Amino acid sequence: MDTPESVPASEFTSNFGRYRMRAQREAVAVSSHGQITGYSVGPDEYEEPTFIPRPRQLRQRATCCRSFTPAQPD
């Protein structure tokens, strides 16, 4: 999937209707101060099984466990 061109948050809020329609076709990256802070996607893309939003606590737990290396059997 190509990285979508980002839209400044102020532009997104001023022209929400336009970007809502665009989100039906493709993900719209929303940026603030030059960094992407979120995405607007249509309901079909949001409900796909590959897109599963995770609560912050689960994301943090998954991040801390990535560095865990199980002990090797003797």
N, CA and C atoms as an extended XYZ file, in Angstrom:
222
Properties=species:S:1:pos:R:3:atomname:S:1:resname:S:1:resid:I:1 pbc="F F F"
N         0.844       -1.177        0.000 N   MET     1
C         0.000        0.000        0.000 CA  MET     1
C         0.888        1.239        0.000 C   MET     1
N         0.610        2.184       -0.871 N   ASP     2
C         1.377        3.417       -0.934 CA  ASP     2
C         1.052        4.300        0.255 C   ASP     2
N         2.038        5.074        0.689 N   THR     3
C         1.817        6.014        1.780 CA  THR     3
C         1.028        7.199        1.237 C   THR     3
N        -0.126        7.480        1.823 N   PRO     4
C        -0.921        8.605        1.330 CA  PRO     4
C        -0.278        9.938        1.679 C   PRO     4
N        -0.548       10.937        0.850 N   GLU     5
C        -0.072       12.291        1.124 CA  GLU     5
C        -0.821       12.824        2.339 C   GLU     5
N        -0.110       13.439        3.272 N   SER     6
C        -0.775       13.906        4.488 CA  SER     6
C        -1.451       15.257        4.276 C   SER     6
N        -2.462       15.503        5.095 N   VAL     7
C        -3.241       16.735        5.063 CA  VAL     7
C        -3.096       17.388        6.440 C   VAL     7
N        -2.758       18.666        6.487 N   PRO     8
C        -2.678       19.329        7.795 CA  PRO     8
C        -4.024       19.272        8.513 C   PRO     8
N        -3.982       19.126        9.837 N   ALA     9
C        -5.205       19.010       10.635 CA  ALA     9
C        -6.131       20.203       10.427 C   ALA     9
N        -5.583       21.391       10.308 N   SER    10
C        -6.423       22.578       10.105 CA  SER    10
C        -7.169       22.502        8.776 C   SER    10
N        -6.504       22.021        7.732 N   GLU    11
C        -7.135       21.837        6.421 CA  GLU    11
C        -8.201       20.748        6.508 C   GLU    11
N        -7.889       19.675        7.217 N   PHE    12
C        -8.834       18.562        7.373 CA  PHE    12
C       -10.121       19.026        8.050 C   PHE    12
N        -9.996       19.801        9.132 N   THR    13
C       -11.196       20.254        9.844 CA  THR    13
C       -11.974       21.292        9.040 C   THR    13
N       -11.264       22.145        8.313 N   SER    14
C       -11.943       23.174        7.513 CA  SER    14
C       -12.708       22.576        6.341 C   SER    14
N       -12.216       21.464        5.812 N   ASN    15
C       -12.821       20.844        4.629 CA  ASN    15
C       -13.180       19.390        4.910 C   ASN    15
N       -13.789       19.155        6.069 N   PHE    16
C       -14.086       17.790        6.493 CA  PHE    16
C       -14.900       17.023        5.457 C   PHE    16
N       -15.887       17.648        4.861 N   GLY    17
C       -16.743       16.974        3.880 CA  GLY    17
C       -15.951       16.421        2.715 C   GLY    17
N       -15.010       17.193        2.209 N   ARG    18
C       -14.180       16.756        1.084 CA  ARG    18
C       -13.338       15.541        1.483 C   ARG    18
N       -12.716       15.601        2.664 N   TYR    19
C       -11.847       14.510        3.083 CA  TYR    19
C       -12.632       13.284        3.529 C   TYR    19
N       -13.859       13.495        3.999 N   ARG    20
C       -14.730       12.357        4.331 CA  ARG    20
C       -15.035       11.563        3.070 C   ARG    20
N       -15.305       12.253        1.977 N   MET    21
C       -15.563       11.580        0.699 CA  MET    21
C       -14.297       10.898        0.185 C   MET    21
N       -13.160       11.555        0.330 N   ARG    22
C       -11.888       10.969       -0.114 CA  ARG    22
C       -11.561        9.713        0.699 C   ARG    22
N       -11.910        9.718        1.980 N   ALA    23
C       -11.636        8.567        2.837 CA  ALA    23
C       -12.442        7.334        2.412 C   ALA    23
N       -13.517        7.532        1.664 N   GLN    24
C       -14.275        6.396        1.147 CA  GLN    24
C       -13.471        5.644        0.090 C   GLN    24
N       -12.525        6.333       -0.554 N   ARG    25
C       -11.700        5.740       -1.610 CA  ARG    25
C       -10.316        5.320       -1.128 C   ARG    25
N        -9.753        6.083       -0.184 N   GLU    26
C        -8.390        5.820        0.282 CA  GLU    26
C        -8.206        6.410        1.673 C   GLU    26
N        -7.212        5.918        2.375 N   ALA    27
C        -6.903        6.459        3.702 CA  ALA    27
C        -6.382        7.873        3.565 C   ALA    27
N        -6.814        8.749        4.442 N   VAL    28
C        -6.361       10.136        4.452 CA  VAL    28
C        -5.503       10.328        5.700 C   VAL    28
N        -4.217       10.590        5.499 N   ALA    29
C        -3.306       10.825        6.614 CA  ALA    29
C        -3.463       12.275        7.067 C   ALA    29
N        -3.639       12.480        8.368 N   VAL    30
C        -3.815       13.817        8.931 CA  VAL    30
C        -2.564       14.135        9.752 C   VAL    30
N        -1.984       15.310        9.491 N   SER    31
C        -0.745       15.676       10.179 CA  SER    31
C        -0.936       16.921       11.030 C   SER    31
N        -0.070       17.035       12.020 N   SER    32
C        -0.030       18.207       12.873 CA  SER    32
C         1.436       18.516       13.136 C   SER    32
N         1.815       19.728       12.884 N   HIS    33
C         3.204       20.157       13.057 CA  HIS    33
C         4.170       19.262       12.287 C   HIS    33
N         3.759       18.854       11.079 N   GLY    34
C         4.639       18.081       10.207 CA  GLY    34
C         4.701       16.591       10.477 C   GLY    34
N         3.958       16.082       11.461 N   GLN    35
C         3.969       14.658       11.762 CA  GLN    35
C         2.568       14.086       11.635 C   GLN    35
N         2.466       12.898       11.066 N   ILE    36
C         1.164       12.251       10.919 CA  ILE    36
C         0.654       11.872       12.299 C   ILE    36
N        -0.557       12.338       12.602 N   THR    37
C        -1.143       12.086       13.918 CA  THR    37
C        -2.333       11.134       13.857 C   THR    37
N        -2.802       10.828       12.664 N   GLY    38
C        -3.930        9.911       12.546 CA  GLY    38
C        -4.322        9.716       11.097 C   GLY    38
N        -5.305        8.860       10.892 N   TYR    39
C        -5.817        8.560        9.557 CA  TYR    39
C        -7.331        8.575        9.590 C   TYR    39
N        -7.918        9.008        8.511 N   SER    40
C        -9.355        8.907        8.332 CA  SER    40
C        -9.573        7.849        7.258 C   SER    40
N       -10.378        6.842        7.595 N   VAL    41
C       -10.661        5.768        6.645 CA  VAL    41
C       -12.163        5.555        6.583 C   VAL    41
N       -12.618        4.993        5.479 N   GLY    42
C       -14.025        4.691        5.319 CA  GLY    42
C       -14.424        3.491        6.155 C   GLY    42
N       -15.722        3.288        6.352 N   PRO    43
C       -16.191        2.189        7.200 CA  PRO    43
C       -15.801        0.811        6.673 C   PRO    43
N       -15.746        0.641        5.362 N   ASP    44
C       -15.365       -0.669        4.813 CA  ASP    44
C       -13.934       -1.013        5.186 C   ASP    44
N       -13.040       -0.054        5.059 N   GLU    45
C       -11.641       -0.304        5.393 CA  GLU    45
C       -11.472       -0.481        6.903 C   GLU    45
N       -12.186        0.293        7.684 N   TYR    46
C       -12.098        0.200        9.143 CA  TYR    46
C       -12.540       -1.171        9.643 C   TYR    46
N       -13.563       -1.732        9.010 N   GLU    47
C       -14.132       -2.994        9.468 CA  GLU    47
C       -13.435       -4.220        8.891 C   GLU    47
N       -12.437       -4.052        8.018 N   GLU    48
C       -11.692       -5.192        7.487 CA  GLU    48
C       -10.990       -5.912        8.637 C   GLU    48
N       -10.894       -7.234        8.566 N   PRO    49
C       -10.232       -7.975        9.642 CA  PRO    49
C        -8.761       -7.598        9.833 C   PRO    49
N        -8.108       -7.062        8.810 N   THR    50
C        -6.696       -6.713        8.944 CA  THR    50
C        -6.509       -5.417        9.717 C   THR    50
N        -7.548       -4.613        9.894 N   PHE    51
C        -7.447       -3.362       10.638 CA  PHE    51
C        -8.132       -3.553       11.975 C   PHE    51
N        -7.341       -3.765       13.014 N   ILE    52
C        -7.899       -3.981       14.334 CA  ILE    52
C        -7.327       -2.934       15.275 C   ILE    52
N        -8.096       -1.897       15.616 N   PRO    53
C        -7.588       -0.910       16.559 CA  PRO    53
C        -7.358       -1.561       17.921 C   PRO    53
N        -6.268       -1.203       18.554 N   ARG    54
C        -5.939       -1.793       19.853 CA  ARG    54
C        -5.880       -0.702       20.908 C   ARG    54
N        -6.411       -0.967       22.085 N   PRO    55
C        -6.305        0.005       23.166 CA  PRO    55
C        -4.845        0.294       23.488 C   PRO    55
N        -4.583        1.483       23.978 N   ARG    56
C        -3.220        1.923       24.278 CA  ARG    56
C        -2.487        0.937       25.186 C   ARG    56
N        -3.151        0.418       26.213 N   GLN    57
C        -2.484       -0.491       27.139 CA  GLN    57
C        -1.994       -1.750       26.437 C   GLN    57
N        -2.780       -2.290       25.519 N   LEU    58
C        -2.356       -3.480       24.799 CA  LEU    58
C        -1.187       -3.165       23.876 C   LEU    58
N        -1.206       -1.997       23.233 N   ARG    59
C        -0.079       -1.614       22.364 CA  ARG    59
C         1.190       -1.503       23.178 C   ARG    59
N         1.104       -0.884       24.359 N   GLN    60
C         2.289       -0.726       25.196 CA  GLN    60
C         2.795       -2.082       25.658 C   GLN    60
N         1.909       -2.969       26.047 N   ARG    61
C         2.315       -4.295       26.505 CA  ARG    61
C         2.983       -5.059       25.363 C   ARG    61
N         2.419       -4.970       24.156 N   ALA    62
C         3.003       -5.664       23.012 CA  ALA    62
C         4.382       -5.095       22.696 C   ALA    62
N         4.547       -3.791       22.837 N   THR    63
C         5.836       -3.165       22.554 CA  THR    63
C         6.887       -3.622       23.552 C   THR    63
N         6.538       -3.675       24.827 N   CYS    64
C         7.532       -4.055       25.835 CA  CYS    64
C         7.912       -5.521       25.704 C   CYS    64
N         7.044       -6.351       25.187 N   CYS    65
C         7.336       -7.779       25.088 CA  CYS    65
C         8.129       -8.143       23.839 C   CYS    65
N         8.238       -7.239       22.878 N   ARG    66
C         8.987       -7.544       21.657 CA  ARG    66
C        10.459       -7.788       21.942 C   ARG    66
N        10.999       -7.149       22.969 N   SER    67
C        12.407       -7.315       23.273 CA  SER    67
C        12.659       -8.563       24.110 C   SER    67
N        11.606       -9.241       24.553 N   PHE    68
C        11.736      -10.425       25.369 CA  PHE    68
C        12.254      -11.587       24.531 C   PHE    68
N        13.295      -12.252       24.999 N   THR    69
C        13.836      -13.431       24.323 CA  THR    69
C        13.663      -14.624       25.254 C   THR    69
N        12.919      -15.639       24.811 N   PRO    70
C        12.721      -16.790       25.689 CA  PRO    70
C        14.038      -17.526       25.930 C   PRO    70
N        14.153      -18.141       27.082 N   ALA    71
C        15.361      -18.907       27.409 CA  ALA    71
C        15.468      -20.107       26.480 C   ALA    71
N        16.681      -20.420       26.111 N   GLN    72
C        16.923      -21.578       25.247 CA  GLN    72
C        16.948      -22.839       26.103 C   GLN    72
N        16.328      -23.924       25.624 N   PRO    73
C        16.358      -25.174       26.396 CA  PRO    73
C        17.785      -25.716       26.491 C   PRO    73
N        18.100      -26.388       27.599 N   ASP    74
C        19.446      -26.940       27.793 CA  ASP    74
C        19.666      -28.179       26.969 C   ASP    74
